[in-house]
C-alpha cells in the first residue's frame, strides 16, 4: 500500500547535499591474455565474422541503393536503407552475451543489430530448435526459398543464410521476408531469435522495450531486454517517460520480492553523435556526455556508463556486467555506447554537416580494421584465415541477394486480393493469453462483486426510477468485466494513473486493489506516452493488458504510441504479433477545454484500431468483455457523464453472468417509422429526449440507433432504418468538423441515396474549446439542436419555433470563419 | 416574354429540316398562323406558321441552314425585348453571328448563381428528394411542379403522397389518357361520385384561360402543336369512334400458368435467350394460336367487303415519347415463342428510337394493347380500323374463386375485347375470349401447338 510509505516533513525539509554516484567513462581495459582465456579463439573469430557479415550486408545495400548494382546483381530498391556501416562492433558486442530469450528492440538503423543478435542466437541454439523455428515460422515460407540456394554443411550455416535472407527479403518488401514485407528496412524483426520490433519513430522502441521487460518480470520469463536507441532519442519525451516508468521505486518497495524487482531493461544508446545532421554533443543537446543523464533518473544513476563501442569486447563485457545488475532486479541500466557511422543518415545524405577530416579520423580506427589487427597481433588468426572468412561471407551474401531480388523466388504479397486487409486485425478470441493460475489475493466471490451482483440490474421498476445507490451503474458494469478477465487470464495486468487504491479517478477499479497483487494492478507515473507504449510492449510479447488514460484529452500525450505503435504492429508483423491491449479512455465533461473532448474521430482515422464507445451499462460490460477476450488493440471510450447511471434501456438489465456484445453491431434503442437518429456515446440520451418531444408535439415517430462501435461497424441496421424512414440525423459529442459522424453520413448518402427524403444531417459539438461547465449546453448537442436541425434541414415541423440556429446559412457561416 | 418558334418535326423519321426561305424579315409584324418561313425535308416543303401575333425579333438561322427538329429557329415578341437568351447553343449554322464561340448568354446568370458564395441563399432550383422521386416514378407520377413542403421548398415524400391522395378518381380510360400527358383532368368529373371520365378531359396543349386566371400563368402551360404522330393518332381515333360500332366485352383469365411459366423462363439458362420473355409476349403467343380458329375476328372491314385472314399479323401498341405507335408482328402464328418475343422486342425498340419502317407499321389484322403494367384493371380499347377487333390486356389481380367449397384467391389477368359490331357479333367474340382465356390458363398445353 502506498499509505505505508510515509513522507516525513522533518526528513524532506532537512538541510543536506545530494552526493551522486560516479559515471565510468570507457572503463574497459583491454587485456589480450585475459580475453584469450575468457573468449577462446573460436569466439574471438566469430566476433570478427559477425562484424564482417554486417559490414558486407550494409555495403551491399549501399551499392544497391546508390548504384543499383552489387556484384553484378542489378536492383532498384525504392524503400529506405539507413545503414550502420561503422557501427558493427557496437552491435556485435551488444549481442555477444545475450541469450536467445533476451530481447532487443531497435531503431530505424538496426540491420546490424538484427544480424548480430540472430547470429548470436543461432550460435547458441541447438540444431533441432533451429530446425523447428525455420520449419514453422510463416509455415516455412522463408525456409523454402533459402533451401533453393543455400550452400551449407550444417544446420547453423543454413540458419545463417536464413537470417540473412529473411532480413533482406523483408527490406525488399517480399512475401518471404520475416514480416512478409509489411515492415521493411526500418521495422524488420524476428522474435524467435529475440529480435523484437524495430521502430522508425526516433526513441519509439524505448517504452515498448520497457513493456517487454515488464512482461518478463510479471510473467517470470527469463532474459533481459535491450532497447537500442540513438543518442538523439534522448530529446524525445517518451524516452524519458520510459526511463521514469522503468525506474519506479515501487518495484522494490511495494511489489512482492518474489517478482524479482525492476523490469530488466537496458537503455542502450547507440551514440553515433548525430541525429540525422544535428550534433547531439555540442549542438542539439546539453548533456555533453550522454551517460550523465542517468544521474537525473534514480540514485543508482541507472548504473550508467560510457562504453567504447569501437571495441566489441568492451561492449560485450559491459552487457555481461549489466545483465547481472538486471537479474538482481536493480535496473534500469543506461549505456552510452560510443560509435560512429561512416555512411550517411540515408542515401540522400551528402554529409554536409560534418567534415571529411572527422570521418577519416574514425576510419583510421575502423573497428573491422583494428579488431582484425588485434586478432593477428595476438596470434588468433592470420590474414589468410581472415580473408577466407570474408570471402565466404561475400559468397553467402551474393547468393542471398540474388534470391531476394528475384521476383520469381521472392514474390511480393498479392495485393489483388485483400491480403493486407487480412493482416490488420488478428480477430481472435482467447480466454487467457497463457496457461496458469491467475495470481489473486482473495476469492472472487469475496470481492466487491458481492455488492455489485446484489444491486438492481435494471434501473426502472414499472417505468419509475429505482434509488440510484441500489442500482448497478455503468462504472460498476465495467468493474464486473474487468474482474472477470483478471480471474481468468494470468497474464492480464492493468495500470494507469491512480489505478490502485483510488481505483482510477472515477472508481471503476474500486475493489480490485483488494483482489490483485501489485504487479497486476499498479499506479504509473503521469506518463501517458509510457503508459500506452509499455502496454504495447507488454501485449506484443504475449500478455493481456489494460492501460487507462484518465481523460480522452490526454491521448495527445500518447499520440505516437496510439497512432503508430498500438495500431500498427499486428499488421507490420504480418500477423506474427498479437496486440491484446485495451486502452480505456474516459470522455470527460465539466472540466473545460482540456478535459472534455470526445476524440473518437481521431482514432477512427487510424487504421488498425478497434474502437468502441458503450452508452449503457449493459454495453459497458458486454463490450468490455468482448474487448478483453480479443487479441486486437481496442480504444475503449467511456463517458464520465454515464459512470453513475443505471441501465434503463436494455430490458432485463445487466446480466450477472458473462456475456458479450456482438462485434461492430449497432443497437436499436427505439423503433420508429418517420425519422432515424443515429448517435455515438452519451448523446444517445439527448436523442431519446428529442425523440420523445418529436413524438409528443409533432406526432413524429423516431427510430433511435446507438452505433456504439466506431470500428468495425456494421451498417446494415442503420441502412435498413434509413431505407424505411428516408430521413436521418446523426449526433455525438465530438466537435462537428471532421467528426466520424460525417463518415457515417457520407456512407449513408452513398448506400441509401434513392431512399433519402432529405440530406443526411450531422449534429456535433461546436468547433470551439469546451467552455466552463455552466456554458456546456452551448457547446454539446442538446435535444433542441436535434429538433431544430430536423426542422431546418430535413423535415419542416408545422408550427415549430426554433430556439437554436441550425440552418444551411449557419453551416456556411461557421465554416467560412473556421469555427 | 418572347415566344419561340421551333423547327417542327415533319414526320416520324425526320431529324432535321432545311430553312429554304425566310418569308418574314426581322422586325416585321406577323399575325398568328401567318407563314414565317419555308422549310424542306426530303419529302416535302412546307411553311412554318407564327404561333402568335407580334413582331419577328430574331432569326437564329440563315437560309440554307440544316436545323435539327425541335430547335428554336426564331423569336417573336414585343420590339426591344432581348431574345439572345433564346439562341440555341450547339446548332450548326452558316450565320457567323451564331457561331458557338461565345457561350449562350442565357447560361451566364445561372453559372454565377451556382458559384456565388451565398449559396445558402435560396437557390431557385426546386429540388425533389431522391425518395420522393422514386415514389413518384413508382406511381407513374411527375413530381416536378409540386409545391414542396421540405426545407427551401424541396419536394419530399409527403408531398408526393399528398398529391397522390388528392388526385381525382378517374375512369381507367381517363387515367390512361392523362398518364400519357396529352390530356389534363379537371378537379371534379361528371361520372358517378365525381369520377373523371374521358369526356371530362381537355387536351393538355389547349390554353385554359378560365382555369388559370393568375398573372404569369402562360409560363405554366406548354403549347404543343398537333403534328406528326399525334396528328395521325388524333385523326384515326376520332375516325375509329365515328365510323365503327364498337362493343367491348370484359373477362379475366386464370393467370397461374402464365406466371409460373414466366418464372421458369426467367430462371432458364441465359443461353436459351428466354429470360426476357414478358407476360405480354405470352399473351401474344396465346392470341396468335387462338385467333386462327376465330377468323371472324382476324379480319379487315373495308366498306363493301370483309377480308378474313388465315395468317395472323399481330399489331401491338407501343407507348413512345411521340405517342402511340402500333408495329406489326408478321405471321405471328408461325413464330415460336422465342421468335415472337424477339420480334416484339425489336419492333418496340425501333418505335422508341423513331426508326420503325412503314412496313413495320402496316398490315396488321388484329391488335393487342396492354395497360396491365400500369395497374389498369379494365378498359375499353379503341379499334384500329379497318381491323374488326382489338384485345386490351389489364393487370393481374387476385380474384376469389370457389374451390371445393372454399374461397381461394387466384391471380387473374384482365382481358377486354373491343369488336366492330358492324361485322362481328357478340357471341363469336365471346367464344374467342373464352377460348383465349382457357388457352392462357393452360399455356403449357398450348405451347405444344
Interface residues (C-beta under 8 A of the other chain):
Chain A: X726 X753 X754 X755 X756 X757 X758 X792 X793 X794 X795 X796 X807 X808 X809 X811 X812 X816
Chain B: X117 X118 X119 X120 X121 X129 X130 X131 X132 X133 X134 X149 X150 X151 X152 X154 X156 X157
